Amino acid sequence: MSEETGMIDYRTVASLSGRLLVASPVLKDPNFDRTVVLLLGHESDGALGVVLNRATEMPVTDVLDGWDGLVPEPAVVFEGGPVQPESAIAVARIRPGVGKPECFRTFAGRLGTLDLAADPEPLAEVIDGLRIFAGYAGWGPGQLEGEIDEGAWLVFDVLPGDAFAPNPEDLWTMVWRRQVGLLAAVAMYPSDPSQN
């Protein structure tokens, strides 16, 4: 990590799993405009993550019975990315000091993915955050690194509440604002520069 900026250089860490990819204003792909992606996996054969700030209007109760009580507001399904939008990925945070359930797969600290085939009732005592994502974002070998090098994405550490933000539409701005130096000014970048 650069002490001057707070950015993480992918060349200095073994994996970017559990970190945030934040779309820079130069990223022109409409699938990722002003998105914040939580990387669930990053290895030599590629990367996989979910978009944290694209809530849909579909309530979780419409697609998963019994899980709605575990999902904080907004209790809706999120658009995780353009790949396999018919699939569901659950990102959860386990409570401090509890044992990890078998259906939970850690990717960073207390964050992990949760098997949606599990019984949700006993999990209420174990998890303190849950989001359901339809689809995901994926990159082939070297693709993400190339996009980072082009300036499309910046990589930052995740805070414990980022994946469960009550106002996900504000997450892109919030992540930029908490950066140091000139990077914090990116939060003020207009969504349509031609209207500036």
Secondary structure, 3 states (H helix, E strand, C coil): CCCCCCCCCHHHCCCCCCEEEEECCCCCCCCCCCCEEEEEEEECCEEEEEECCCEEEEEHHHCCCCCHHHCCCCCEEEECCCEEEEEEEEEEEECCCCCCCCCEEEEECCEEEECCCCCCHHHHHCEEEEEEEEEEEEECCCHHHHHHHCCCEEEEECCCCHHHCCCHHHHHHHHHHCCCHHHHHHHHCCCCHHHC
